[in-house]
Amino acid sequence: MNEIKKNEPLHSQVYSIVKSMIMEGEFHPGERLIETKVAEKLKVSRGTVREAFRMLTKDDLLVQIDGNLFVYNPGAQDILDIYECRKSLESLAATLAANNITEEQLNQLNLIIENSKEALKTGNTKELIYYNQQFHDIISLASQNKQLIQLFEVINAKTLYIRNCILKDRPESFEDLVNDHEQIYLGLKDRDPEKATKKMCIHIQRSSEIASASLHSQAGKSEASLN
């Protein structure tokens, strides 16, 4: 766990720490978070935790139900909604990036793909999720469209959270996703908006199907454990 530093606002530090704990699965989907317990764990005041929780609620990583706060637990409709938004935003990002991406950004994408292939060999799921996020972030920035980048950031936390919750349970899916990234990269390298956009659409659709299949699988396991 990260330690509290004296030279940064406490609530911002607590926000980052709790967010990392949620993203890394230390707090589980649907788990109730209690101010006093988190304050005791991090050795800070309840007011500091309350402000951090407010920020996490704004990110939709915490959800308030009947006065209690729970870790976001995505359902089938949530995943469908998010991936529909991603398909529109990231397809547009790919279209614009094909014309605006810099050589430095292309080199970064190529390095991410190479690093992803190495992570595939060792089965390092955590690194694969990290490189996946980096790949999409760079394309968003390469669009050079400020409004698109801002919209992308709105769903970024949820998207990463879904990746962390779902992709870690489906390591076999990463090879297809990395292959998709390579095809998107080639479209961008060729400065071919049509190709980059088409490959991005295929990629997001594949990601959506993987997420949905994993959610159904998890639901089936939960039902079996109750019987």
trRosetta pair geometry for C-beta under 8 A, 3 or more apart (Angstrom, degrees):
i j d omega theta_ij theta_ji phi_ij phi_ji
1 17 6.5 50 -172 -158 93 110
1 21 7.3 11 -117 -78 99 106
2 13 7.5 -142 117 -172 123 91
2 16 7.0 -32 60 111 158 105
2 17 5.0 -134 57 -102 109 94
2 20 6.8 87 -5 41 118 156
4 10 6.8 13 -152 -129 118 83
4 13 5.6 102 -129 131 70 149
4 14 7.7 6 -101 -65 104 75
4 17 8.0 -46 -74 -42 71 149
4 42 6.7 105 -52 175 118 93
4 43 7.1 -122 2 74 142 98
4 44 6.7 154 -93 -64 151 113
5 8 5.1 54 80 19 106 105
5 13 6.4 -174 34 -106 79 144
8 12 6.0 -104 160 77 103 116
8 13 5.2 115 101 -58 118 109
9 12 4.3 75 76 8 100 110
9 13 6.9 -176 90 -10 51 86
10 13 5.7 -60 -151 37 34 111
10 14 6.1 29 156 -17 70 107
10 44 5.8 158 180 -141 125 133
10 45 7.9 60 129 29 152 92
10 48 4.7 -52 123 -137 120 133
11 14 5.7 -52 -143 39 33 110
11 15 6.2 42 152 -26 64 104
11 48 5.1 -146 -81 -156 73 70
11 51 3.9 -34 -138 95 140 127
11 52 5.2 -159 -165 -56 72 78
11 55 7.4 130 154 -12 102 132
12 15 5.5 -49 -148 33 31 117
12 16 6.5 29 153 -17 63 104
12 52 7.9 -173 -77 -99 12 90
13 16 5.8 -56 -150 36 32 108
13 17 6.2 29 153 -18 66 108
14 17 5.6 -54 -143 39 32 111
14 18 6.0 25 161 -13 68 108
14 38 7.8 97 -169 149 115 114
14 42 6.0 102 -118 142 97 166
14 44 5.9 -106 -78 52 131 163
14 48 5.5 122 -9 146 154 100
14 49 5.9 -119 169 -98 151 55
14 51 7.8 94 66 74 127 87
14 52 3.9 -97 104 -64 105 154
15 18 6.3 -60 -143 41 23 102
15 19 6.0 25 157 -21 61 113
15 51 7.7 -72 -56 115 107 78
15 52 4.0 -155 -69 -140 67 87
15 55 4.6 -12 -122 75 134 143
15 56 6.4 -170 -143 -48 82 89
16 19 5.7 -56 -144 38 26 114
16 20 6.4 28 156 -20 63 105
17 20 5.9 -56 -153 34 28 110
17 21 6.5 28 150 -19 63 106
17 42 6.5 123 100 -113 153 131
18 21 5.4 -52 -148 36 36 115
18 22 6.4 38 151 -20 66 101
18 27 7.6 17 -168 -5 78 145
18 33 7.7 70 -160 -148 127 153
18 38 6.6 21 -99 -157 123 136
18 49 7.9 105 -53 -143 146 82
18 52 5.8 112 19 148 136 129
18 53 7.6 -45 108 -79 168 62
18 56 6.3 -69 104 -63 122 147
19 22 5.7 -53 -151 35 32 111
19 23 6.2 29 153 -17 66 109
19 56 6.3 -164 -79 -103 86 105
19 59 7.4 32 -114 55 117 168
19 61 6.5 72 -123 88 81 170
19 157 7.6 -73 -154 -143 119 120
20 23 5.6 -56 -142 41 32 110
20 24 5.9 14 163 -6 68 114
21 24 6.2 -62 -136 47 24 99
21 26 4.0 -69 -164 60 84 125
21 27 5.3 65 130 -5 99 99
22 25 8.0 46 173 -59 26 21
22 26 7.4 -67 -58 53 24 80
22 27 4.9 -34 -95 60 63 113
22 56 7.5 133 -16 -150 155 131
22 61 5.5 93 128 172 164 124
22 71 5.7 179 -131 -135 107 115
22 72 7.9 63 -175 30 133 91
22 161 6.9 -24 134 -120 104 113
23 160 6.4 -12 -132 128 117 109
23 161 6.1 -102 -109 -100 71 71
23 164 5.3 153 -174 -32 66 171
24 164 7.0 -92 -89 -165 27 139
25 28 6.7 30 -163 -93 68 64
25 164 6.7 -153 -45 153 92 110
25 165 7.5 145 -89 -98 96 61
25 168 7.7 -70 -48 43 143 164
27 31 5.2 -145 -175 69 79 138
27 33 6.5 4 -144 -79 144 109
27 71 5.0 167 136 -71 109 144
28 31 4.5 100 59 -33 76 121
28 71 6.4 154 91 61 34 150
29 71 5.6 -127 -121 109 29 109
29 72 6.8 -52 -132 98 81 49
29 73 3.9 111 170 -110 97 78
29 74 7.2 -75 -138 17 136 65
29 165 6.0 55 -46 -128 128 138
30 70 5.8 -15 -156 178 35 121
30 71 6.2 -36 18 67 20 87
30 73 3.9 40 -57 -70 82 145
31 70 6.6 159 79 -154 30 74
31 71 4.8 25 48 13 80 120
32 68 5.6 -28 -139 167 115 123
32 69 6.9 113 -157 80 65 52
32 70 5.3 -44 -93 -96 57 77
33 37 7.7 -141 -169 66 58 111
33 38 6.1 26 -177 -44 101 130
33 53 7.1 -176 104 -113 131 117
33 62 6.7 -67 33 -123 134 120
33 69 5.1 -46 59 99 93 106
33 70 7.1 159 7 -109 79 24
33 71 6.6 96 -31 -48 108 81
34 37 4.4 66 77 13 103 110
34 38 6.8 170 81 -9 51 87
35 38 6.2 -69 -149 41 26 103
35 39 5.9 25 158 -21 67 113
35 46 4.9 61 152 -150 119 94
35 49 5.0 143 -151 102 78 129
35 50 5.9 12 -124 -70 132 78
35 53 6.9 -73 -93 -24 89 149
36 39 5.6 -56 -145 37 28 113
36 40 6.3 28 157 -18 64 106
36 46 6.2 -16 -87 -99 59 114
37 40 5.8 -53 -148 36 30 110
37 41 6.3 32 152 -22 64 108
38 41 5.5 -53 -146 35 33 115
38 42 6.2 8 162 2 67 111
38 49 5.0 136 95 -141 113 138
39 42 6.5 -70 -142 50 24 92
39 43 7.8 93 164 -84 55 5
39 44 5.6 -108 -145 76 71 66
39 45 6.2 -37 -148 149 124 15
39 46 4.8 -52 -65 -81 159 57
39 48 7.2 122 -117 60 96 94
39 49 4.6 -102 -70 -19 87 141
40 43 7.3 22 -171 -75 29 47
42 49 7.3 147 46 -83 131 106
44 48 4.4 -80 152 73 121 145
44 49 6.3 142 91 -46 109 86
45 48 4.7 104 60 1 81 100
45 49 7.2 -148 99 0 48 85
46 49 5.6 -57 -151 41 38 111
46 50 6.0 45 149 -28 69 104
47 50 5.4 -48 -145 31 32 116
47 51 6.6 31 156 -17 63 101
48 51 6.0 -55 -154 34 30 108
48 52 6.5 28 149 -15 64 107
49 52 5.5 -56 -149 39 35 112
49 53 6.1 39 152 -22 68 105
50 53 5.6 -53 -148 36 30 113
50 54 6.5 37 150 -26 62 101
51 54 5.5 -46 -152 27 35 116
51 55 6.8 34 150 -17 63 101
52 55 5.7 -54 -155 34 35 111
52 56 6.4 31 149 -15 67 107
53 56 5.5 -56 -146 40 35 111
53 57 6.2 41 152 -24 67 103
53 62 5.9 -55 -162 62 78 172
53 69 5.9 -41 -166 -128 126 173
54 57 5.6 -51 -150 32 30 114
54 58 6.7 35 149 -21 62 102
55 58 5.5 -50 -154 31 34 115
55 59 6.7 31 147 -15 64 103
56 59 5.4 -51 -151 38 38 112
56 61 4.8 -77 -173 68 88 106
56 62 4.4 65 117 -2 107 113
57 60 7.3 37 -179 -81 36 29
57 61 7.7 -101 -77 54 23 63
57 62 4.7 -59 -78 76 66 101
57 63 7.4 134 -130 -88 80 24
57 64 6.4 21 -131 -30 130 101
57 69 7.1 -89 -78 -129 109 117
59 62 7.7 67 62 15 89 74
59 157 4.6 -29 -174 80 113 168
59 158 7.7 178 161 -46 79 77
60 63 7.1 27 -162 -75 62 84
60 72 6.0 68 145 -91 71 140
60 157 7.2 146 56 87 84 119
60 158 5.9 -10 87 -70 120 114
61 71 7.0 -28 162 -149 72 67
61 72 5.1 -98 -150 -4 34 123
61 157 5.9 -82 -55 149 112 126
61 158 7.4 -153 -76 -81 72 65
61 161 6.3 177 -116 -75 97 152
62 69 4.9 3 179 -173 119 109
62 70 6.9 146 -158 71 67 33
62 71 6.5 -47 -105 -102 63 39
62 72 6.7 -95 -69 -36 16 82
63 69 7.2 145 70 -153 35 59
63 70 5.3 -31 64 65 88 87
63 71 7.7 16 18 118 88 10
63 72 5.6 109 -25 -92 107 64
63 73 7.7 -90 22 16 138 76
64 67 7.1 6 -174 -109 99 11
64 68 7.1 154 -152 77 60 33
64 69 5.6 -32 -95 -94 66 68
64 70 7.9 154 -96 18 19 75
65 68 5.8 -30 70 65 72 85
65 70 5.9 -3 17 5 115 121
70 73 7.0 -38 139 -12 117 108
72 158 7.2 -96 142 -117 162 87
72 161 6.5 45 77 141 127 158
74 78 4.1 -138 -152 93 82 139
74 79 5.6 95 157 -54 124 83
74 82 7.7 -39 -138 -3 135 140
74 158 7.5 114 -79 -168 125 99
74 161 7.6 143 -27 109 123 108
74 162 5.7 5 6 -98 164 99
74 165 7.1 156 29 65 114 156
74 215 7.4 -89 106 -105 96 129
75 78 5.0 104 49 5 63 105
75 79 7.3 -127 101 -4 35 89
75 215 7.6 109 -163 -169 34 139
76 79 5.9 -58 -154 36 31 110
76 80 6.4 30 152 -18 66 107
76 212 6.5 60 -138 -133 86 87
76 215 5.9 162 -85 118 72 148
76 216 7.8 52 -92 -64 114 80
77 80 5.5 -53 -146 38 35 113
77 81 6.1 37 155 -21 67 106
78 81 5.9 -58 -149 37 27 110
78 82 6.3 22 157 -16 64 109
78 158 7.9 -126 172 -174 109 129
79 82 5.9 -57 -144 38 29 108
79 83 6.1 17 162 -10 65 112
79 162 6.5 137 -110 -140 89 141
79 208 7.0 138 154 -148 96 74
79 211 5.0 -173 -159 130 131 125
79 212 6.0 169 113 -77 143 71
79 215 6.2 -131 -19 -34 156 152
80 83 6.3 -65 -144 43 24 102
80 84 6.2 28 157 -23 63 108
80 208 7.3 72 -112 -161 49 116
80 212 7.4 54 -68 -86 80 116
81 84 5.9 -56 -150 32 27 112
81 85 6.7 24 154 -15 62 105
82 85 5.8 -58 -155 37 32 110
82 86 6.2 33 149 -20 67 107
82 155 5.9 159 -143 -166 91 128
82 158 5.8 -135 -115 121 139 125
82 159 6.3 176 174 -83 126 76
82 162 6.7 162 92 -22 160 156
83 86 5.1 -46 -140 37 40 116
83 87 6.3 49 156 -28 66 98
83 204 6.2 155 -167 171 89 94
83 205 8.0 112 165 -102 122 34
83 207 6.7 -174 -126 97 120 96
83 208 3.7 120 172 -97 161 109
83 211 6.8 -177 -56 45 136 144
84 87 5.8 -47 -149 27 30 113
84 88 6.9 24 154 -11 60 104
85 88 6.1 -62 -156 39 32 106
85 89 6.0 19 157 -9 70 115
85 155 5.7 143 106 -45 140 166
86 89 5.9 -63 -137 47 29 104
86 90 5.3 8 174 -4 71 119
86 155 7.0 -131 -68 109 83 144
86 159 6.6 115 -84 -107 128 130
86 204 5.3 -176 116 -144 106 126
86 207 7.7 -66 108 83 150 135
86 208 7.9 180 61 -66 124 103
87 90 6.7 -57 -124 46 16 96
87 91 5.9 20 167 -21 56 115
87 201 6.3 59 -157 -130 95 69
87 204 4.5 169 -93 114 73 147
87 205 7.0 59 -104 -59 123 71
87 208 7.6 -19 -54 -40 114 136
88 91 6.2 -61 -145 34 19 109
88 92 6.6 15 159 -13 59 110
89 92 6.0 -65 -157 39 27 108
89 93 6.2 29 149 -22 66 108
89 140 7.9 9 150 -112 106 102
89 148 6.4 150 -156 -160 87 90
89 151 5.9 -153 -116 111 128 115
89 152 5.6 159 165 -87 138 80
89 155 7.8 167 16 39 159 130
90 93 5.0 -44 -141 35 40 118
90 94 6.3 46 155 -22 65 99
90 136 6.6 -45 -120 -148 127 105
90 139 7.1 55 -152 105 87 131
90 140 7.5 -60 -109 -76 74 87
90 152 7.7 99 -73 -115 73 111
90 200 5.4 -153 131 175 97 125
90 204 5.9 150 66 -68 134 134
91 94 5.8 -50 -151 33 31 111
91 95 6.6 36 149 -21 62 103
91 197 5.1 62 -167 -155 82 87
91 200 5.2 168 -100 98 57 122
91 201 5.3 39 -98 -69 119 86
91 204 7.4 -85 -50 8 89 144
92 95 5.5 -51 -150 33 35 115
92 96 6.4 25 157 -11 67 107
92 143 7.2 51 124 -134 78 141
92 145 7.7 -54 138 43 110 158
92 148 6.2 -141 108 -124 121 137
93 96 6.1 -61 -147 43 29 104
93 97 5.8 29 157 -22 66 114
93 139 5.2 91 138 135 118 95
93 140 5.1 -46 -138 -102 146 52
93 142 7.5 90 176 67 90 82
93 143 4.4 -86 -140 -61 68 133
93 145 7.6 -132 -105 38 66 117
93 148 6.0 167 -81 156 85 136
93 152 7.0 60 -70 -79 139 138
93 200 7.6 -175 69 -155 87 162
94 97 5.6 -55 -136 39 27 112
94 98 6.5 41 159 -33 61 98
94 139 6.2 -7 -84 -178 65 130
94 184 6.5 -91 -124 -155 126 106
94 187 7.2 24 -179 102 113 132
94 188 7.2 -106 -154 -73 77 100
94 193 7.5 131 127 -152 75 62
94 196 4.2 -168 170 139 103 100
94 197 4.9 160 95 -87 117 53
94 199 7.5 -164 -165 65 154 83
94 200 4.0 -149 -35 -25 157 152
95 98 6.2 -52 -162 17 25 113
95 99 7.9 3 149 0 55 103
95 193 4.7 50 -147 -163 64 107
95 196 6.9 171 -78 86 35 109
95 197 4.8 30 -69 -75 85 120
96 99 6.3 -70 -167 42 39 101
96 100 5.7 -8 156 13 77 124
96 142 7.7 156 106 114 86 71
96 143 3.9 62 87 -148 127 80
96 144 6.7 -143 153 43 119 78
96 145 5.6 -34 179 -21 173 119
96 148 7.3 160 24 29 155 166
96 193 7.9 60 -44 -123 20 113
97 100 5.9 -79 -126 57 32 88
97 101 4.6 47 179 -53 80 105
97 105 8.0 -119 -159 126 108 144
97 139 5.1 -59 -61 -159 169 74
97 142 3.9 60 -131 107 104 110
97 143 5.1 -54 -56 -73 81 58
97 188 5.8 -30 122 -123 105 116
97 196 6.8 -139 76 157 97 154
98 101 6.9 -1 -95 3 14 111
98 187 6.5 -58 -103 140 116 87
98 188 5.4 -125 -100 -118 64 58
98 191 5.6 116 171 -156 80 41
98 192 6.0 -97 -157 68 134 28
98 193 4.0 -174 65 -83 149 62
98 195 7.9 130 -115 58 142 80
98 196 4.5 -170 -71 19 117 149
98 197 7.6 -68 -22 -33 137 84
99 191 6.8 78 -95 -158 43 90
99 193 6.4 -1 -36 -67 93 114
100 142 5.9 154 95 165 92 69
100 143 6.5 77 59 -163 136 19
100 144 4.5 -117 168 7 154 125
101 105 4.9 -122 -166 83 89 129
101 106 5.9 101 140 -55 120 87
101 139 7.7 -33 -91 -124 122 59
101 142 4.0 14 -100 -169 82 131
101 188 5.4 28 19 -177 161 114
102 105 4.7 98 55 7 79 100
102 106 7.1 -137 98 -4 44 85
102 142 7.1 -139 11 -124 70 95
103 106 5.5 -51 -148 36 35 114
103 107 6.4 38 151 -21 66 103
104 107 5.7 -54 -152 35 31 112
104 108 6.5 35 148 -22 64 103
105 108 5.3 -48 -148 32 37 116
105 109 6.5 39 152 -19 65 100
105 138 5.5 160 -159 179 97 109
105 141 7.3 -157 -118 90 135 105
105 142 4.9 147 156 -88 162 117
106 109 5.7 -52 -150 34 33 111
106 110 6.4 34 151 -19 65 106
106 185 7.5 116 -151 -162 74 89
106 188 6.5 -171 -106 120 93 111
106 189 5.8 108 -148 -96 127 81
107 110 5.6 -53 -147 36 33 113
107 111 6.3 34 153 -20 65 105
108 111 5.8 -55 -149 36 30 111
108 112 6.4 34 151 -22 64 104
108 134 7.9 -123 159 158 106 110
108 138 5.5 -169 104 -125 127 152
109 112 5.6 -52 -150 33 33 114
109 113 6.5 34 152 -20 65 103
109 135 6.3 82 -133 -134 81 78
109 138 5.8 -161 -71 98 87 147
109 139 7.5 70 -94 -60 127 86
109 181 7.7 -161 -174 173 95 100
109 185 4.9 173 138 -115 125 109
109 188 7.0 40 58 72 171 146
110 113 5.8 -53 -152 33 32 112
110 114 6.5 30 151 -17 65 105
110 185 6.4 130 -78 -170 64 143
111 114 5.6 -53 -148 38 34 111
111 115 6.2 33 153 -17 67 107
112 115 5.7 -56 -145 40 30 110
112 116 6.1 36 152 -25 64 106
112 131 5.0 153 -167 -163 90 97
112 134 5.4 -162 -117 99 134 119
112 135 5.1 173 131 -77 151 86
112 138 7.5 -160 -19 6 150 145
112 181 7.4 -102 110 167 108 142
113 116 5.5 -52 -147 33 30 116
113 117 6.6 33 153 -21 63 102
113 135 7.6 85 -62 -103 71 124
113 178 6.7 126 -146 -168 73 89
113 181 5.6 -175 -99 116 97 117
113 182 5.4 107 -146 -85 140 79
113 185 6.1 -60 -45 -26 144 160
114 117 5.8 -51 -153 31 32 112
114 118 6.8 32 149 -16 63 103
115 118 5.6 -53 -153 35 36 112
115 119 6.4 36 149 -19 67 105
115 127 7.3 -120 153 166 101 117
115 131 5.6 -171 96 -104 110 139
116 119 5.5 -54 -148 38 34 112
116 120 6.4 44 149 -28 64 99
116 127 7.9 -178 -111 129 51 94
116 128 6.1 83 -143 -124 83 72
116 131 4.6 -167 -78 116 92 153
116 132 7.6 99 -111 -59 126 65
116 135 7.9 6 -51 -50 141 131
116 174 7.7 -154 -177 172 101 108
116 178 4.6 178 134 -120 129 118
116 181 6.9 58 44 60 168 154
117 120 5.4 -43 -151 25 34 118
117 121 7.0 40 150 -24 61 97
117 178 6.4 144 -73 170 65 147
118 121 5.7 -48 -159 24 37 114
118 122 7.0 11 153 1 66 106
119 122 6.2 -68 -150 49 36 96
119 123 7.9 -115 163 52 61 6
119 124 4.3 -93 -154 61 87 104
119 127 4.1 -148 -119 96 136 122
119 128 4.9 -179 123 -63 135 78
119 131 6.6 -174 12 2 151 140
120 123 7.4 28 -173 -73 30 38
120 128 7.0 89 -70 -92 64 122
120 174 6.1 -169 -104 114 92 119
120 175 6.0 95 -142 -89 134 77
120 178 6.2 -77 -58 -4 134 162
123 171 6.1 30 -154 -178 88 147
124 127 4.1 25 122 23 119 116
124 128 6.4 150 96 -21 68 87
125 128 5.5 -57 -147 36 34 115
125 129 6.4 34 157 -20 68 102
125 167 7.0 169 -167 125 105 89
125 168 5.0 103 148 -126 143 69
125 171 5.3 -88 -85 -100 112 102
125 174 7.4 -148 -118 -52 70 145
126 129 6.0 -54 -152 33 29 109
126 130 6.5 30 150 -18 62 108
126 168 7.7 30 -72 -107 61 109
127 130 5.4 -56 -150 38 35 115
127 131 6.2 30 156 -16 70 106
128 131 5.9 -54 -143 39 29 106
128 132 6.2 39 152 -27 63 106
128 167 7.5 -138 105 145 111 129
128 171 7.8 117 40 -137 157 78
128 174 4.9 -23 -173 -137 152 142
128 178 7.6 -77 -144 -61 104 112
129 132 5.5 -50 -148 31 30 119
129 133 6.6 30 154 -18 63 103
129 160 7.8 99 168 -156 105 76
129 163 5.2 142 -146 143 104 116
129 164 6.1 89 -171 -87 156 64
129 167 5.8 150 -92 83 102 135
129 168 7.0 -24 -50 -65 138 84
130 133 6.0 -57 -156 34 29 108
130 134 6.5 29 150 -18 64 108
131 134 5.4 -52 -146 37 36 116
131 135 6.3 45 154 -28 66 102
132 135 5.9 -53 -154 27 28 114
132 136 6.9 15 156 -7 62 106
132 163 6.4 -175 94 -152 139 147
132 167 7.6 -81 15 179 167 176
132 177 6.6 -6 -111 146 118 135
132 181 7.8 -126 -118 -69 64 137
133 136 6.2 -64 -154 41 32 103
133 137 6.1 33 153 -23 68 111
133 160 5.6 34 -104 -106 131 104
133 163 7.0 -167 -63 58 97 166
134 137 5.6 -58 -145 36 30 113
134 138 6.4 29 160 -21 66 105
135 138 6.3 -60 -156 31 24 107
135 139 6.9 18 153 -13 61 107
135 181 5.4 -49 -160 -135 158 126
136 139 5.8 -55 -150 37 36 110
136 140 6.4 41 152 -22 66 104
137 140 5.7 -55 -153 34 32 114
137 141 6.5 27 153 -14 66 106
137 156 7.9 60 -93 -134 93 128
138 141 5.8 -56 -149 40 33 109
138 142 6.0 35 152 -23 67 109
139 142 5.4 -53 -142 37 33 115
139 143 7.0 52 152 -37 60 89
139 184 7.4 -35 -90 152 148 130
139 188 7.4 -118 -115 -82 100 149
139 200 7.9 167 166 -106 159 131
140 143 6.0 -41 -167 6 33 115
140 148 6.9 -158 -158 127 81 98
140 149 5.5 117 157 -113 100 73
140 152 4.5 160 -140 154 139 174
141 144 7.7 41 161 -65 47 49
141 149 6.4 62 -95 -112 50 124
142 188 7.6 35 127 -152 157 136
143 148 5.3 -64 112 85 151 143
143 149 6.9 -175 61 -57 114 86
145 148 3.9 48 96 16 116 117
145 149 6.5 164 86 -17 61 84
146 149 5.7 -55 -147 35 32 112
146 150 6.4 31 155 -19 65 106
147 150 5.8 -54 -150 36 32 111
147 151 6.4 30 153 -16 65 106
148 151 5.7 -56 -148 39 32 110
148 152 6.1 39 151 -26 65 106
149 152 5.5 -51 -148 33 30 117
149 153 6.5 32 153 -22 63 104
150 153 5.7 -53 -152 31 32 112
150 154 7.0 45 148 -32 61 96
151 154 5.6 -40 -159 13 38 118
151 155 7.7 7 157 5 63 97
152 155 7.0 -78 -165 46 32 87
152 156 6.2 55 143 -60 68 102
153 156 4.9 -32 -142 -5 39 129
155 158 5.3 -60 -165 48 66 112
155 159 5.5 71 137 -31 86 105
156 159 5.7 -58 -145 36 29 112
156 160 6.3 24 160 -15 66 107
157 160 6.0 -57 -148 38 28 107
157 161 6.2 30 153 -22 63 110
158 161 5.5 -56 -146 36 31 114
158 162 6.3 32 156 -20 66 104
159 162 5.9 -54 -150 34 29 109
159 163 6.5 32 150 -19 63 104
160 163 5.5 -52 -151 34 35 115
160 164 6.3 33 152 -19 67 105
161 164 5.7 -55 -149 37 31 110
161 165 6.2 26 155 -16 66 109
162 165 5.8 -57 -142 40 30 108
162 166 5.7 -4 169 6 68 120
162 211 6.0 14 164 -134 119 131
163 166 6.6 -75 -132 50 18 89
163 167 4.9 -9 -168 5 65 127
164 167 7.2 -23 -76 41 13 94
164 168 6.3 16 -172 -21 45 118
165 168 7.4 -111 160 25 7 105
165 169 8.0 -19 147 -2 48 113
166 169 6.2 -73 -166 37 36 104
166 170 6.7 -8 155 11 73 114
166 210 7.3 126 141 128 121 87
166 211 5.1 53 136 -127 168 71
166 214 4.3 118 -160 96 98 151
166 215 6.8 -35 -110 -54 123 75
167 170 5.8 -78 -143 55 40 90
167 171 7.8 86 163 -83 69 43
167 173 6.7 -112 -138 69 81 125
167 174 7.2 88 -175 -73 110 91
167 210 7.3 41 -98 134 78 129
167 214 7.7 -99 -69 -59 34 168
168 171 7.5 7 -165 -63 33 82
169 214 5.7 126 80 -152 116 118
169 217 7.6 -178 133 92 132 129
169 218 7.2 69 105 -71 173 106
170 173 4.5 28 134 -3 109 120
170 210 6.0 178 107 -175 158 104
170 213 7.6 89 -98 91 151 106
170 214 5.2 -99 -32 -87 130 120
171 174 5.9 -31 -169 -3 53 117
172 175 7.2 -38 -179 12 48 105
173 176 5.9 -59 -170 40 56 109
173 177 6.1 51 140 -21 82 111
173 210 4.7 89 -145 -134 155 139
174 177 5.4 -60 -146 41 39 112
174 178 6.0 38 158 -20 74 104
175 178 6.0 -53 -146 36 29 108
175 179 6.4 31 152 -18 62 106
176 179 5.6 -55 -149 37 32 114
176 180 6.4 38 150 -23 64 102
176 206 6.3 -136 136 174 123 144
177 180 5.5 -48 -152 31 34 116
177 181 6.6 39 148 -22 63 100
177 203 7.1 89 -140 -153 65 94
177 206 7.0 -174 -89 111 71 125
177 207 6.8 75 -111 -83 112 90
177 210 7.8 -41 -61 -13 115 164
178 181 5.4 -46 -151 30 37 116
178 182 6.7 41 149 -22 64 100
179 182 5.6 -50 -153 30 35 114
179 183 6.7 33 150 -16 65 103
180 183 5.8 -58 -154 36 35 110
180 184 6.4 34 151 -18 68 105
180 199 6.7 159 -166 174 74 91
180 202 6.6 -157 -132 102 112 97
180 203 3.9 131 169 -104 137 101
180 206 6.4 -157 -69 45 151 147
181 184 5.7 -54 -148 37 33 112
181 185 6.2 38 152 -23 65 106
181 203 7.3 98 -62 -125 51 144
182 185 5.5 -51 -148 34 31 116
182 186 6.5 33 153 -21 63 103
183 186 5.7 -50 -148 32 32 112
183 187 6.7 35 152 -19 62 103
183 199 4.3 -159 122 -145 106 138
183 202 7.9 -25 94 68 144 132
183 203 7.8 -177 66 -59 111 112
184 187 5.7 -55 -156 34 34 113
184 188 6.5 29 150 -15 66 106
184 196 5.9 70 -158 -148 66 71
184 199 4.6 -168 -80 111 64 122
184 200 5.5 82 -116 -71 119 75
184 203 6.3 -23 -50 -27 126 150
185 188 5.7 -59 -151 39 32 109
185 189 6.1 33 153 -22 68 108
186 189 5.5 -51 -141 37 32 114
186 190 6.2 27 158 -14 64 108
186 195 7.5 -74 103 139 85 132
186 199 7.9 114 56 -42 89 171
187 190 6.0 -60 -146 42 27 106
187 192 5.0 -99 -159 72 70 98
187 193 7.9 91 164 -115 106 8
187 194 8.0 -131 -155 80 118 46
187 195 3.7 -162 -122 110 106 97
187 196 3.3 173 123 -71 124 64
187 197 7.7 -148 157 4 150 45
187 198 7.6 -178 -107 48 154 84
187 199 5.3 -171 -17 18 143 133
188 191 7.4 27 179 -78 36 36
188 192 7.9 -99 -64 44 16 68
188 196 5.0 86 -61 -106 66 132
190 195 6.5 12 68 57 131 147
192 195 3.9 27 114 24 123 116
192 196 6.1 148 86 -18 69 88
193 196 5.8 -60 -141 41 29 109
193 197 5.9 26 163 -18 67 112
194 197 6.0 -59 -145 38 24 108
194 198 6.2 23 158 -19 62 111
195 198 5.8 -57 -145 37 28 110
195 199 6.2 21 160 -14 65 110
196 199 6.1 -60 -147 40 26 107
196 200 6.2 27 154 -21 63 109
197 200 5.7 -56 -147 36 29 112
197 201 6.4 33 154 -22 64 104
198 201 5.8 -53 -152 32 30 112
198 202 6.6 29 152 -17 63 105
199 202 5.6 -51 -149 36 35 114
199 203 6.3 38 151 -23 65 107
200 203 5.5 -55 -148 36 33 115
200 204 6.3 28 157 -16 68 104
201 204 6.1 -55 -145 37 28 105
201 205 6.3 28 156 -18 63 110
202 205 5.8 -59 -150 38 27 112
202 206 6.3 29 153 -21 64 107
203 206 5.7 -55 -150 34 29 111
203 207 6.4 29 152 -19 64 106
204 207 5.5 -51 -147 36 34 114
204 208 6.3 40 152 -23 65 103
205 208 5.6 -51 -149 33 31 114
205 209 6.5 29 153 -17 64 105
206 209 5.8 -57 -151 37 31 110
206 210 6.4 32 152 -20 65 106
207 210 5.7 -54 -148 36 32 112
207 211 6.3 31 154 -19 65 107
208 211 5.8 -56 -148 37 29 111
208 212 6.3 27 155 -17 65 108
209 212 5.8 -53 -143 38 30 110
209 213 6.2 31 157 -19 64 108
210 213 5.9 -57 -146 38 27 110
210 214 6.3 27 156 -19 63 109
211 214 5.9 -58 -148 37 28 110
211 215 6.4 30 154 -21 64 106
212 215 5.7 -54 -149 33 31 113
212 216 6.5 29 154 -16 64 105
213 216 5.9 -55 -150 37 31 110
213 217 6.3 33 151 -21 64 108
214 217 5.5 -54 -148 36 33 115
214 218 6.3 33 154 -19 66 104
215 218 5.8 -53 -148 36 30 110
215 219 6.4 31 152 -20 64 106
216 219 5.6 -53 -147 36 32 113
216 220 6.4 36 152 -22 64 104
217 220 5.7 -52 -150 33 31 113
217 221 6.6 30 152 -18 63 104
218 221 5.7 -54 -150 35 33 111
218 222 6.4 35 151 -21 65 104
219 222 5.7 -53 -150 34 33 112
219 223 6.5 32 153 -18 65 104
220 223 5.8 -54 -149 36 31 110
220 224 6.3 32 153 -20 65 107
221 224 5.6 -54 -147 36 32 113
221 225 6.4 32 155 -22 65 105
222 225 5.8 -56 -150 34 30 110
222 226 6.7 26 153 -19 63 106
223 226 5.9 -60 -154 34 33 109
223 227 6.7 30 151 -22 66 107
224 227 5.9 -58 -151 31 35 111
